[in-house]
Amino acid sequence: MKSYFPINADRIREDLEALARFNSTPGEGVTRLPFTKEAREACEFLKERFRAAGLETREDAIGNIIGVLPGKDRELPAAAMGSHYDTVYNGGMFDGQAGVISALEIARCLREQGIKLERDFVVIAFNDEEGVRFHRSYLGSYGILGRDQQQAIRDYKDRDGISIREAMMSWDMDPDRISEAVWDWKKVRAFIELHIEQGPVLDSEGLEVGIVQSVVGFRRYMVTVHGRADHSGTTPMDLRSDAVDTASRVIAWMGDFARSLNDGTVATAGYLRVEPCVENIVPSSCEFSAEVRSEHRESLDAFTEGLKKMLRESAELCKTGFEIVEKMDIPPVKLSRELCDRLEESCRSRGFSHKRMHSGAGHDAQEIASACETVMIFAPSRDGRSHCREEWTDFEDIAKAAAAAYDLVTGL
Ligand SMILES: [Zn+2]
């Protein structure tokens, strides 16, 4: 396998394959949910690898694994790099994990090259980024950011009714001490997250590295349209109240509107439920989700305004009522221009084809960007597939992205 000095692609492959063995669904993709036996095994494996690389290694109060390669001046703000070690159900061996292992590989290379950085280099493997077990994301990164999570760790439960708090206790962790995980952000110069793209852009354009300049914001609404159940044959059009007639106008508008913006904005109605859902009855109720993602706040605002207007007009036309509830509102995040420039310089000098892009998926880095200079690097996902067992990124492509990150870290 081809390597990109000093990054060793074979070593990245070995570690990723070893990590993938901590999996509750062997043969059916990788499943490693937070606070499970597989997650514990992965943590112990990472700690052992971090120590073998000469890192000062610890597990923090919220289940993140942290390794520090000491720099010459330990008072200088550190450079940190990492991603998450949990997975979705039946996911792949790259999402999150590629970023953890790349950061570890960079630390190993620094040590082998006899390079002592000016500042500490911190490798971090975050706990519970995906949020699939407890239906809540970013437990580990919120932990180091010091966000108040006490309420959430009591309230959010998995499908067996186990709360995050109880899951933590099953790992002999003290949920009342999670504030000990908080970082002093004055002592952090930069945060870097290498991640697989999880979308088709790099692969379809034949590019090697993605430099992520922003992470999209998103809003999610749940809309319920109320109509009246009547005989579909005997009720004239002007005397009926059809919930689907209303909803379908709004849903068709969503896609048209996103396309008309032509700025990368995407809109999706992924959830749809019709009552009574019978061929010969006018629908009495239609519930649907309306989600929009964009790197432009104005586009999110315009969508919200348009959605509500469209709902009012369609409901009036079809003589229906409606409710709209906002479920989520995450603002778009601009990543560090300085760090993007440095990455671009590295890609240019190494001859990697690259482009600046935004991330359409959420990541730990988007939260950390509120606390320090942050950047993300993408490696191509084959056919854009991710969060499924077909997820694949060539190890050489991970090594290229890691080499660009290596240049960034040594240049700081
Ligand atoms: Zn991820």
Residues whose N, C-alpha, C, O or C-beta is under 5 A from the ligand:
A	BS01	ZN	D95 G96
